[in-house]
Amino acid sequence: MTIAEAWTAFVLGCVPLFTSVALGTAILTGVSRLSGKDRLKDRWIFIFAFGLLGGVIGYSSGNSREPVMGTILPALLTFVTALLGYIFGKEALQPFRSLMPYCVASLVIHAFFGLSLGSMARGRFDDFERAYQKRLLLYEKVELEEDKARRLMQIEVQKAKTLKEIGVMQLKGD
């Protein structure tokens, strides 16, 4: 991967994803603070982490050429269910209970956004690949054939000149 390709991947993939997660985190943190039910000081870290996890999973799934949704969706649901079961089952984690709906909302929203972003990235690549294949076919079927015909014509002209020169030499020699 060249530096230009890495920069393009960063600009088209990471920047929109991180921007979305940051904006979503700010909104969900504000809503969480307005509800006033939790007393966690750094609640935004949890919301951001869940959003980033959802965004990366969504982007990877959307950009994939394999049918991964049959695998990713059950795994994501299992993860959320296990996490919620664990947090709601432990008394020591009681302060996190009121924060979990915001974290899960961040995960789901950013998974959907990442899925859309990954699909768009895959679509751009598919469009490029289609255009490249079309250009390659044009080159193979038209341009190479024209070049071959032109070269054959040059060979025929050269052959005619050579035969003419040989004929002239033979006439001078007789």
N, C-alpha and C positions, 0 to 999 in steps of 0.2 A: 504494500500500500504506500502510495506516495504521500508527500505532505499535503499536496493539493486535494487528494482524495480524502485524507483524514480531516482536513479543514471543512470540506463539503459535508462529510458525514456529521461533523460536529454542528455545523450551522443548520443543516436540515433535520437533524435528529435530536441532538442533545439540547440545543437552545430552546426550541419550542416545548420540549418535554419539561425541562427544568423551569421554564417560565410559567408553564401551566401549573406545575406542582407548587411553585412559590405563590402564585396568585390564589390557587385553591386553598393552600395552607393558611394564607392570610385571611381569606373569607371565613373558612371553617373555624379558625382560632378566634376570630371576632365573634362569631355566632356562639361559640363555646363560652367565651367570657361573658357575653350578654345573658346566657342562661344562668350563670352564677352558681351552678350546682357543684362544679369541681373546684378544688382549691390548688390544683397543680400549677406551679409557677411556669414551668417550661413545657406546657402542653403542646406548643407548636412543633416541638421536636418529634413527638409521637405521630402527630398528624402528617408532618412532612415525610417521615420514614414510611408510613403506610402509603402515602400518595406516590412516593418515588418507587416503592415496590410495585404498586399497581401499574404505574406508567411504564416501567421497564418490562414487566410481564406483558402488558398490552402491546407495546411497540414490537417486542420480539415475536409475539404471536401474529401480529398484523403483517410484519415484514417477511414472515416465513412462507415458504412455498409448500410446506407439508401441512396436512390437515391436523394442526396441533390443538384446535379448540376442544376436541374430544378428550384430550389429555389435560390441558391447562385448566379448563373450567372446573372439572371435578377436583383437581388439586387445589385450586384457589378456594373453592367452597369448603373443602376439608380443612384447609389452613385456618380460614376465618372461624369455622365452627369449633375447631379444637382450641383456638386462642380464646374465643369468647367463653367456651366451657371452662377453660383453665382460670381465666380472670374472674369469672362469676363464681367459681367454686372455691377460690382461696380468699380467706378473710383478710390476709395481709395485703392483698391487692385491691381492697375496697376503694381507695381513692381513684383508681383507674376506671372503675365501672362507668362513671358518668362521661368519661372521655371516649370510650370505645365506639359509640355510635358515630362520632365525628371521624374517628380513625377508619372505620369500615366504610363510611361514605367517601372519604378521601381515596381509599383503595379502589373502590368500585368506579368512581367518577374518572380517576386518572387511568384506570385500566381501559375504560372505554375510549378515552381520549388517545391513549397510547396505541390502541388497536386501530383507530382511525388514522393516526399519524403514520403508523407502520404500513398500513394498506396504501396510503398515498405514496410513500417512499417506494414500495414494491411496484406500484403502478408506473411511476416515473422510470424505474429501471426497465420494466416491461416495454414501455413505449420506446425507450432508447434501443433496446435489444431488437424490437420489431423493425425500427428504422435502419439499424445496422444490417440486419439480415436482408432487407429490401435492397439496400445499397450494394451489398455483396452479390446478390443475385443479378442485379443490373450489371455489375462489373464482369461477372463470370459469363453471362449469356449475351451481352451486347458489346461491351467495350473490348473484351478479349477477342471476340469474333471479328470485330472491326479491325483491330490491330493485326490479327492473323491474316485477314484478307488484304490489308494494306501491305504487309510484309511479303505475302505471296505475289502480289502485283509487282512489287519492287524486284523480286527474284525473277519473275517472268520478263520484266523489262531488261534486267541485267543479262538474262539468258539470251534474249533477242539481240542485244547489243553485241554480246560475245559471238553469237552465231553469224551476225552480220560482218563482224571483224574477221572471222575465220573465212567467210565467203569472199570477202574483199581480198584477203591474203592469197587465197587459192586462185582467184582471177588474175592477180598480179604475177603469181608464180607460173601460170600456164602460158 
